[in-house]
Amino acid sequence: MAKLKSELVKRLEMIPGVTHKPWPERDDGFSTVHFRGKEIGHFHNFNELDLRLGKRLIQQQRLNYYPDSVTHPNRKANSQFIEIRFNKSPDLDRIVGLVKLLVEEPSK
């Protein structure tokens, strides 16, 4: 597992109820993230997390869809999911914060 992804997984698993499920049969970095047994996101590779934040949080956090997305180039603007790339340590703080917001949502 790439260094940043490994660090992110460790930090996400410190959030109560969040677990990571590796897919050992895949070598492309794909794995899933769950909250209380329900998938809330998945890694496409070693530096991109596709997170089910919901439309409200995506708008509230002013997140934008990547126009150069390889995995989801035709994703609708009202999708529940948002791709979040991470390439340096400070990016991890933002992702951990977003996951904390997600799991604290009243509907979760």
N, C-alpha and C positions, 0 to 999 in steps of 0.2 A: 504494500500500500504506500503510495507516495507520502512524503513527509507531512505536507500541509493537510492532506485529507486525513491522515492518521491523527494528527493533532486535533482537527475539527471533530472527528468521531469521538475522541476522548472527552472533549469539552461538552459535546451534545449529550453523551451518556451520563454526565454529571447532573443533568436536568432530571428531576424525578419523573419517572414514567417513560422516559425516552430510551429507546434501544436501537441498536444498529444490527442489521442482518447482512453479513457478507454472502456473496454468491460465489463459492469457491470454483464452480465450473466455468466461471467467466474470468477472463484476464484483462478486461478492458476498463476495470475500475467500477463497474456497475455494482451497486449494493443499495439496500433500502434502509430508511429511517422510520421508526414507528413510535407512536405515542399511545400507551396503554393498549398495545396490540393492533392498532390501526395505522396503516401506512400514511405518513405525512409528507414523505418525500423520497427521492431516490437520486443517487449519484449517477450521472451519465458516464463519467470518467473520473479522473483523479483531481479535477479542479472545477467541477460544476455540479451544483446541487439543484435539482428541480423540486421546489418546495410548494406544497399545497397550502398557501397562505390564505386563500379566499380573496374574492374581489375587494372586499372592504379594507382589509389590511394592505393589499397591494396598492390601492389608491391612497390610503392613509399614509403609508410610508413613501409614497411617490416613487414607486419602483417602475422601471420600464422594461418592456420586452426587448430582447436583443434582435435587431434586424438581420444580423448575420448568423442566427442560430442554425446550426447544422442538424440538430436533433429534432427541433420543432419549428421549422421555418414558416409554417402556416398556422401557427397558434393564434387563436382568436383573442382579441383585446379584452374580452370578458372572461377569460379562462380563470379557473381557481388556482392554477399553477403558475409559478414564475421561476425562470432559470436564474440562478445566482452563481456567478463565477468568483473564484477566489484564487489569487496569485501571490498574495503576501499575507503575513501574519495579521495586520490590522483588519483585513477582510473577514477574518474568522470572528472577530468581536461582533461585527455587524450581523453575521449569520446567526450566531448564538443568541443575540438580542432578538432577532426576528423569530427564532424558534420559541424563545421564552414568551413572546407576545402571542404566538400561535397557541401554545398549550394553555395559556391563561385566558383564552377566549371563553366566554360563558357557554357557548354552544359545544365546546369540547368536553 
